[in-house]
């Protein structure tokens, strides 16, 4: 699975389910695999089976939240991410995801709280820096937005979204030379 052999991984996970039908890990792996394939109904099915067997599985709650967020069900996503964080308060991925849902909702204070906490735990995570940059950009705070987007690009030089949005910030600030430099 980790090396991209999705079909072979699915077969292996199905074999584990057949041999151990009460193993939450096998269902979680099938759910994660389905999520990676963007098969949300199947992913949801397996993740819900996971949670029937192990209700205190923060990664499963996080993955359900990710699907709900991608499907535009923000309230459900928030509840799932909060459940994940209740089970594991220091779960940086769930904090990042929850912060992004709040950011998209325009709940900037809540987003700031989640994303700042995630940054404390993972200061060199390009996704966290990108999300903070976008949070500041949405509030028209160009300097901190630029600082976080630059950090995201420093951490992941080929980060197209960060590069694009950094260029947009330079154009908004009428710094066309820097915007052009980003485009190269």
C-alpha positions as CSV (number, residue, x, y, z in Angstrom):
1,X,0.0,0.0,0.0
2,X,2.7,2.5,1.0
3,X,4.6,1.9,-2.3
4,X,1.5,2.4,-4.5
5,X,0.5,-1.3,-5.1
6,X,-3.1,-0.6,-4.4
7,X,-4.7,-3.7,-5.9
8,X,-2.3,-6.1,-4.2
9,X,-2.8,-4.2,-0.9
10,X,-6.6,-4.5,-1.3
11,X,-6.3,-8.2,-1.8
12,X,-4.1,-8.6,1.2
13,X,-6.4,-6.5,3.4
14,X,-9.4,-8.5,2.2
15,X,-7.5,-11.7,3.2
16,X,-6.9,-10.3,6.7
17,X,-10.6,-9.4,7.0
18,X,-11.6,-12.9,5.9
19,X,-9.2,-14.5,8.4
20,X,-9.9,-12.0,11.2
21,X,-13.3,-10.4,10.8
22,X,-13.0,-8.6,14.1
23,X,-9.7,-6.8,13.3
24,X,-10.3,-3.1,13.1
25,X,-6.8,-2.5,11.5
26,X,-7.8,-4.5,8.4
27,X,-11.0,-2.4,7.9
28,X,-9.1,0.8,8.6
29,X,-6.6,-0.1,5.9
30,X,-9.3,-0.9,3.4
31,X,-11.0,2.4,4.3
32,X,-7.8,4.3,3.8
33,X,-7.1,2.5,0.5
34,X,-10.7,3.3,-0.7
35,X,-10.2,6.9,0.4
36,X,-6.9,7.1,-1.6
37,X,-8.9,5.8,-4.6
38,X,-11.5,8.6,-4.0
39,X,-14.2,5.8,-3.5
40,X,-15.9,7.6,-0.6
41,X,-18.9,5.3,-0.2
42,X,-16.6,2.3,0.2
43,X,-14.2,4.2,2.4
44,X,-17.0,5.4,4.6
45,X,-18.3,1.8,4.9
46,X,-14.9,0.4,6.0
47,X,-14.2,3.3,8.3
48,X,-17.5,2.9,10.0
49,X,-16.9,-0.8,10.5
50,X,-13.5,0.1,12.0
51,X,-15.2,2.4,14.5
52,X,-17.8,-0.3,15.4
53,X,-14.9,-2.5,16.4
54,X,-12.7,0.3,17.9
55,X,-14.7,3.5,18.6
56,X,-11.5,5.2,20.0
57,X,-9.6,5.2,16.7
58,X,-8.5,8.8,16.1
59,X,-7.2,8.2,12.5
60,X,-10.5,6.7,11.4
61,X,-12.4,9.7,12.8
62,X,-9.9,12.0,11.0
63,X,-10.4,10.2,7.7
64,X,-14.2,10.4,8.1
65,X,-13.8,14.1,8.7
66,X,-11.7,14.5,5.6
67,X,-14.3,12.9,3.5
68,X,-17.1,15.0,5.0
69,X,-15.1,18.2,4.4
70,X,-14.4,17.2,0.8
71,X,-18.1,16.5,0.3
72,X,-19.0,20.0,1.7
73,X,-20.5,18.7,5.0
74,X,-18.5,21.0,7.2
75,X,-20.5,20.4,10.4
76,X,-20.0,16.7,10.2
77,X,-16.3,17.2,9.4
78,X,-15.9,19.4,12.5
79,X,-17.5,16.8,14.7
80,X,-15.3,14.0,13.3
81,X,-12.1,16.1,13.7
82,X,-13.1,17.1,17.2
83,X,-13.8,13.4,18.1
84,X,-10.4,12.5,16.7
85,X,-8.8,15.3,18.8
86,X,-10.7,14.2,21.9
87,X,-9.1,10.8,21.6
88,X,-5.7,12.2,20.7
89,X,-5.3,15.9,21.7
90,X,-1.9,16.2,20.1
91,X,-2.9,14.8,16.7
92,X,-1.4,17.5,14.4
93,X,-3.1,16.1,11.2
94,X,-6.6,16.4,12.8
95,X,-5.7,19.9,14.0
96,X,-4.6,20.9,10.5
97,X,-7.7,19.5,9.0
98,X,-10.0,21.1,11.5
99,X,-8.2,24.4,11.1
100,X,-8.7,24.3,7.4
101,X,-12.5,23.6,7.8
102,X,-12.7,26.6,10.1
103,X,-10.7,28.7,7.6
104,X,-13.0,27.8,4.7
105,X,-16.0,28.6,6.9
106,X,-14.5,32.0,7.7
107,X,-14.1,31.2,11.5
108,X,-10.7,32.7,11.5
109,X,-10.1,32.8,15.3
110,X,-10.9,29.0,15.6
111,X,-8.7,28.3,12.5
112,X,-5.9,30.4,14.0
113,X,-6.1,28.4,17.2
114,X,-6.0,25.0,15.5
115,X,-3.3,25.9,12.9
116,X,-1.1,27.6,15.5
117,X,-1.2,24.5,17.7
118,X,-0.4,22.3,14.7
119,X,2.5,24.5,13.9
120,X,3.9,24.3,17.5
121,X,3.9,20.5,17.0
122,X,5.2,20.4,13.5
123,X,7.0,23.7,12.6
124,X,8.5,22.2,9.5
125,X,5.3,20.8,8.0
126,X,4.8,22.6,4.6
127,X,1.0,22.0,4.8
128,X,0.6,23.7,8.2
129,X,2.7,26.7,7.0
130,X,0.7,26.8,3.8
131,X,-2.6,26.8,5.7
132,X,-1.5,29.6,8.0
133,X,-0.4,31.6,4.9
134,X,-3.8,31.1,3.4
135,X,-5.5,32.1,6.7
136,X,-3.6,35.4,6.7
137,X,-4.2,35.9,3.0
138,X,-7.9,35.5,3.5
139,X,-7.7,38.3,6.2
140,X,-5.7,40.5,3.8
141,X,-2.7,40.3,6.1
142,X,-0.1,40.1,3.3
143,X,3.2,40.1,5.2
144,X,2.4,37.1,7.5
145,X,0.7,35.4,4.6
146,X,3.8,35.8,2.5
147,X,6.1,34.7,5.4
148,X,4.2,31.4,5.9
149,X,3.8,30.7,2.2
150,X,7.6,31.3,1.7
151,X,8.3,28.8,4.5
152,X,6.0,26.3,2.9
153,X,7.9,26.7,-0.4
154,X,11.3,26.5,1.4
155,X,10.1,23.2,3.0
156,X,8.7,21.9,-0.3
157,X,10.3,23.7,-3.3
158,X,7.9,22.2,-5.8
159,X,4.7,23.1,-4.0
160,X,2.5,24.5,-6.8
161,X,-0.4,25.8,-4.6
162,X,2.0,27.7,-2.3
163,X,4.0,29.0,-5.3
164,X,0.9,30.2,-7.0
165,X,-0.6,31.9,-4.0
166,X,2.7,33.5,-3.1
167,X,2.8,34.9,-6.6
168,X,-0.8,36.2,-6.2
169,X,0.2,37.9,-2.9
170,X,3.1,39.7,-4.7
171,X,0.7,40.8,-7.5
172,X,-1.8,42.1,-4.8
173,X,1.1,44.0,-3.2
174,X,2.1,45.3,-6.6
175,X,5.5,43.7,-6.4
176,X,5.5,42.4,-10.0
177,X,9.3,41.6,-10.0
178,X,8.9,39.1,-7.2
179,X,5.7,37.7,-8.8
180,X,7.6,37.2,-12.0
181,X,10.5,35.6,-10.1
182,X,8.1,33.1,-8.5
183,X,6.8,32.2,-12.0
184,X,10.2,31.1,-13.2
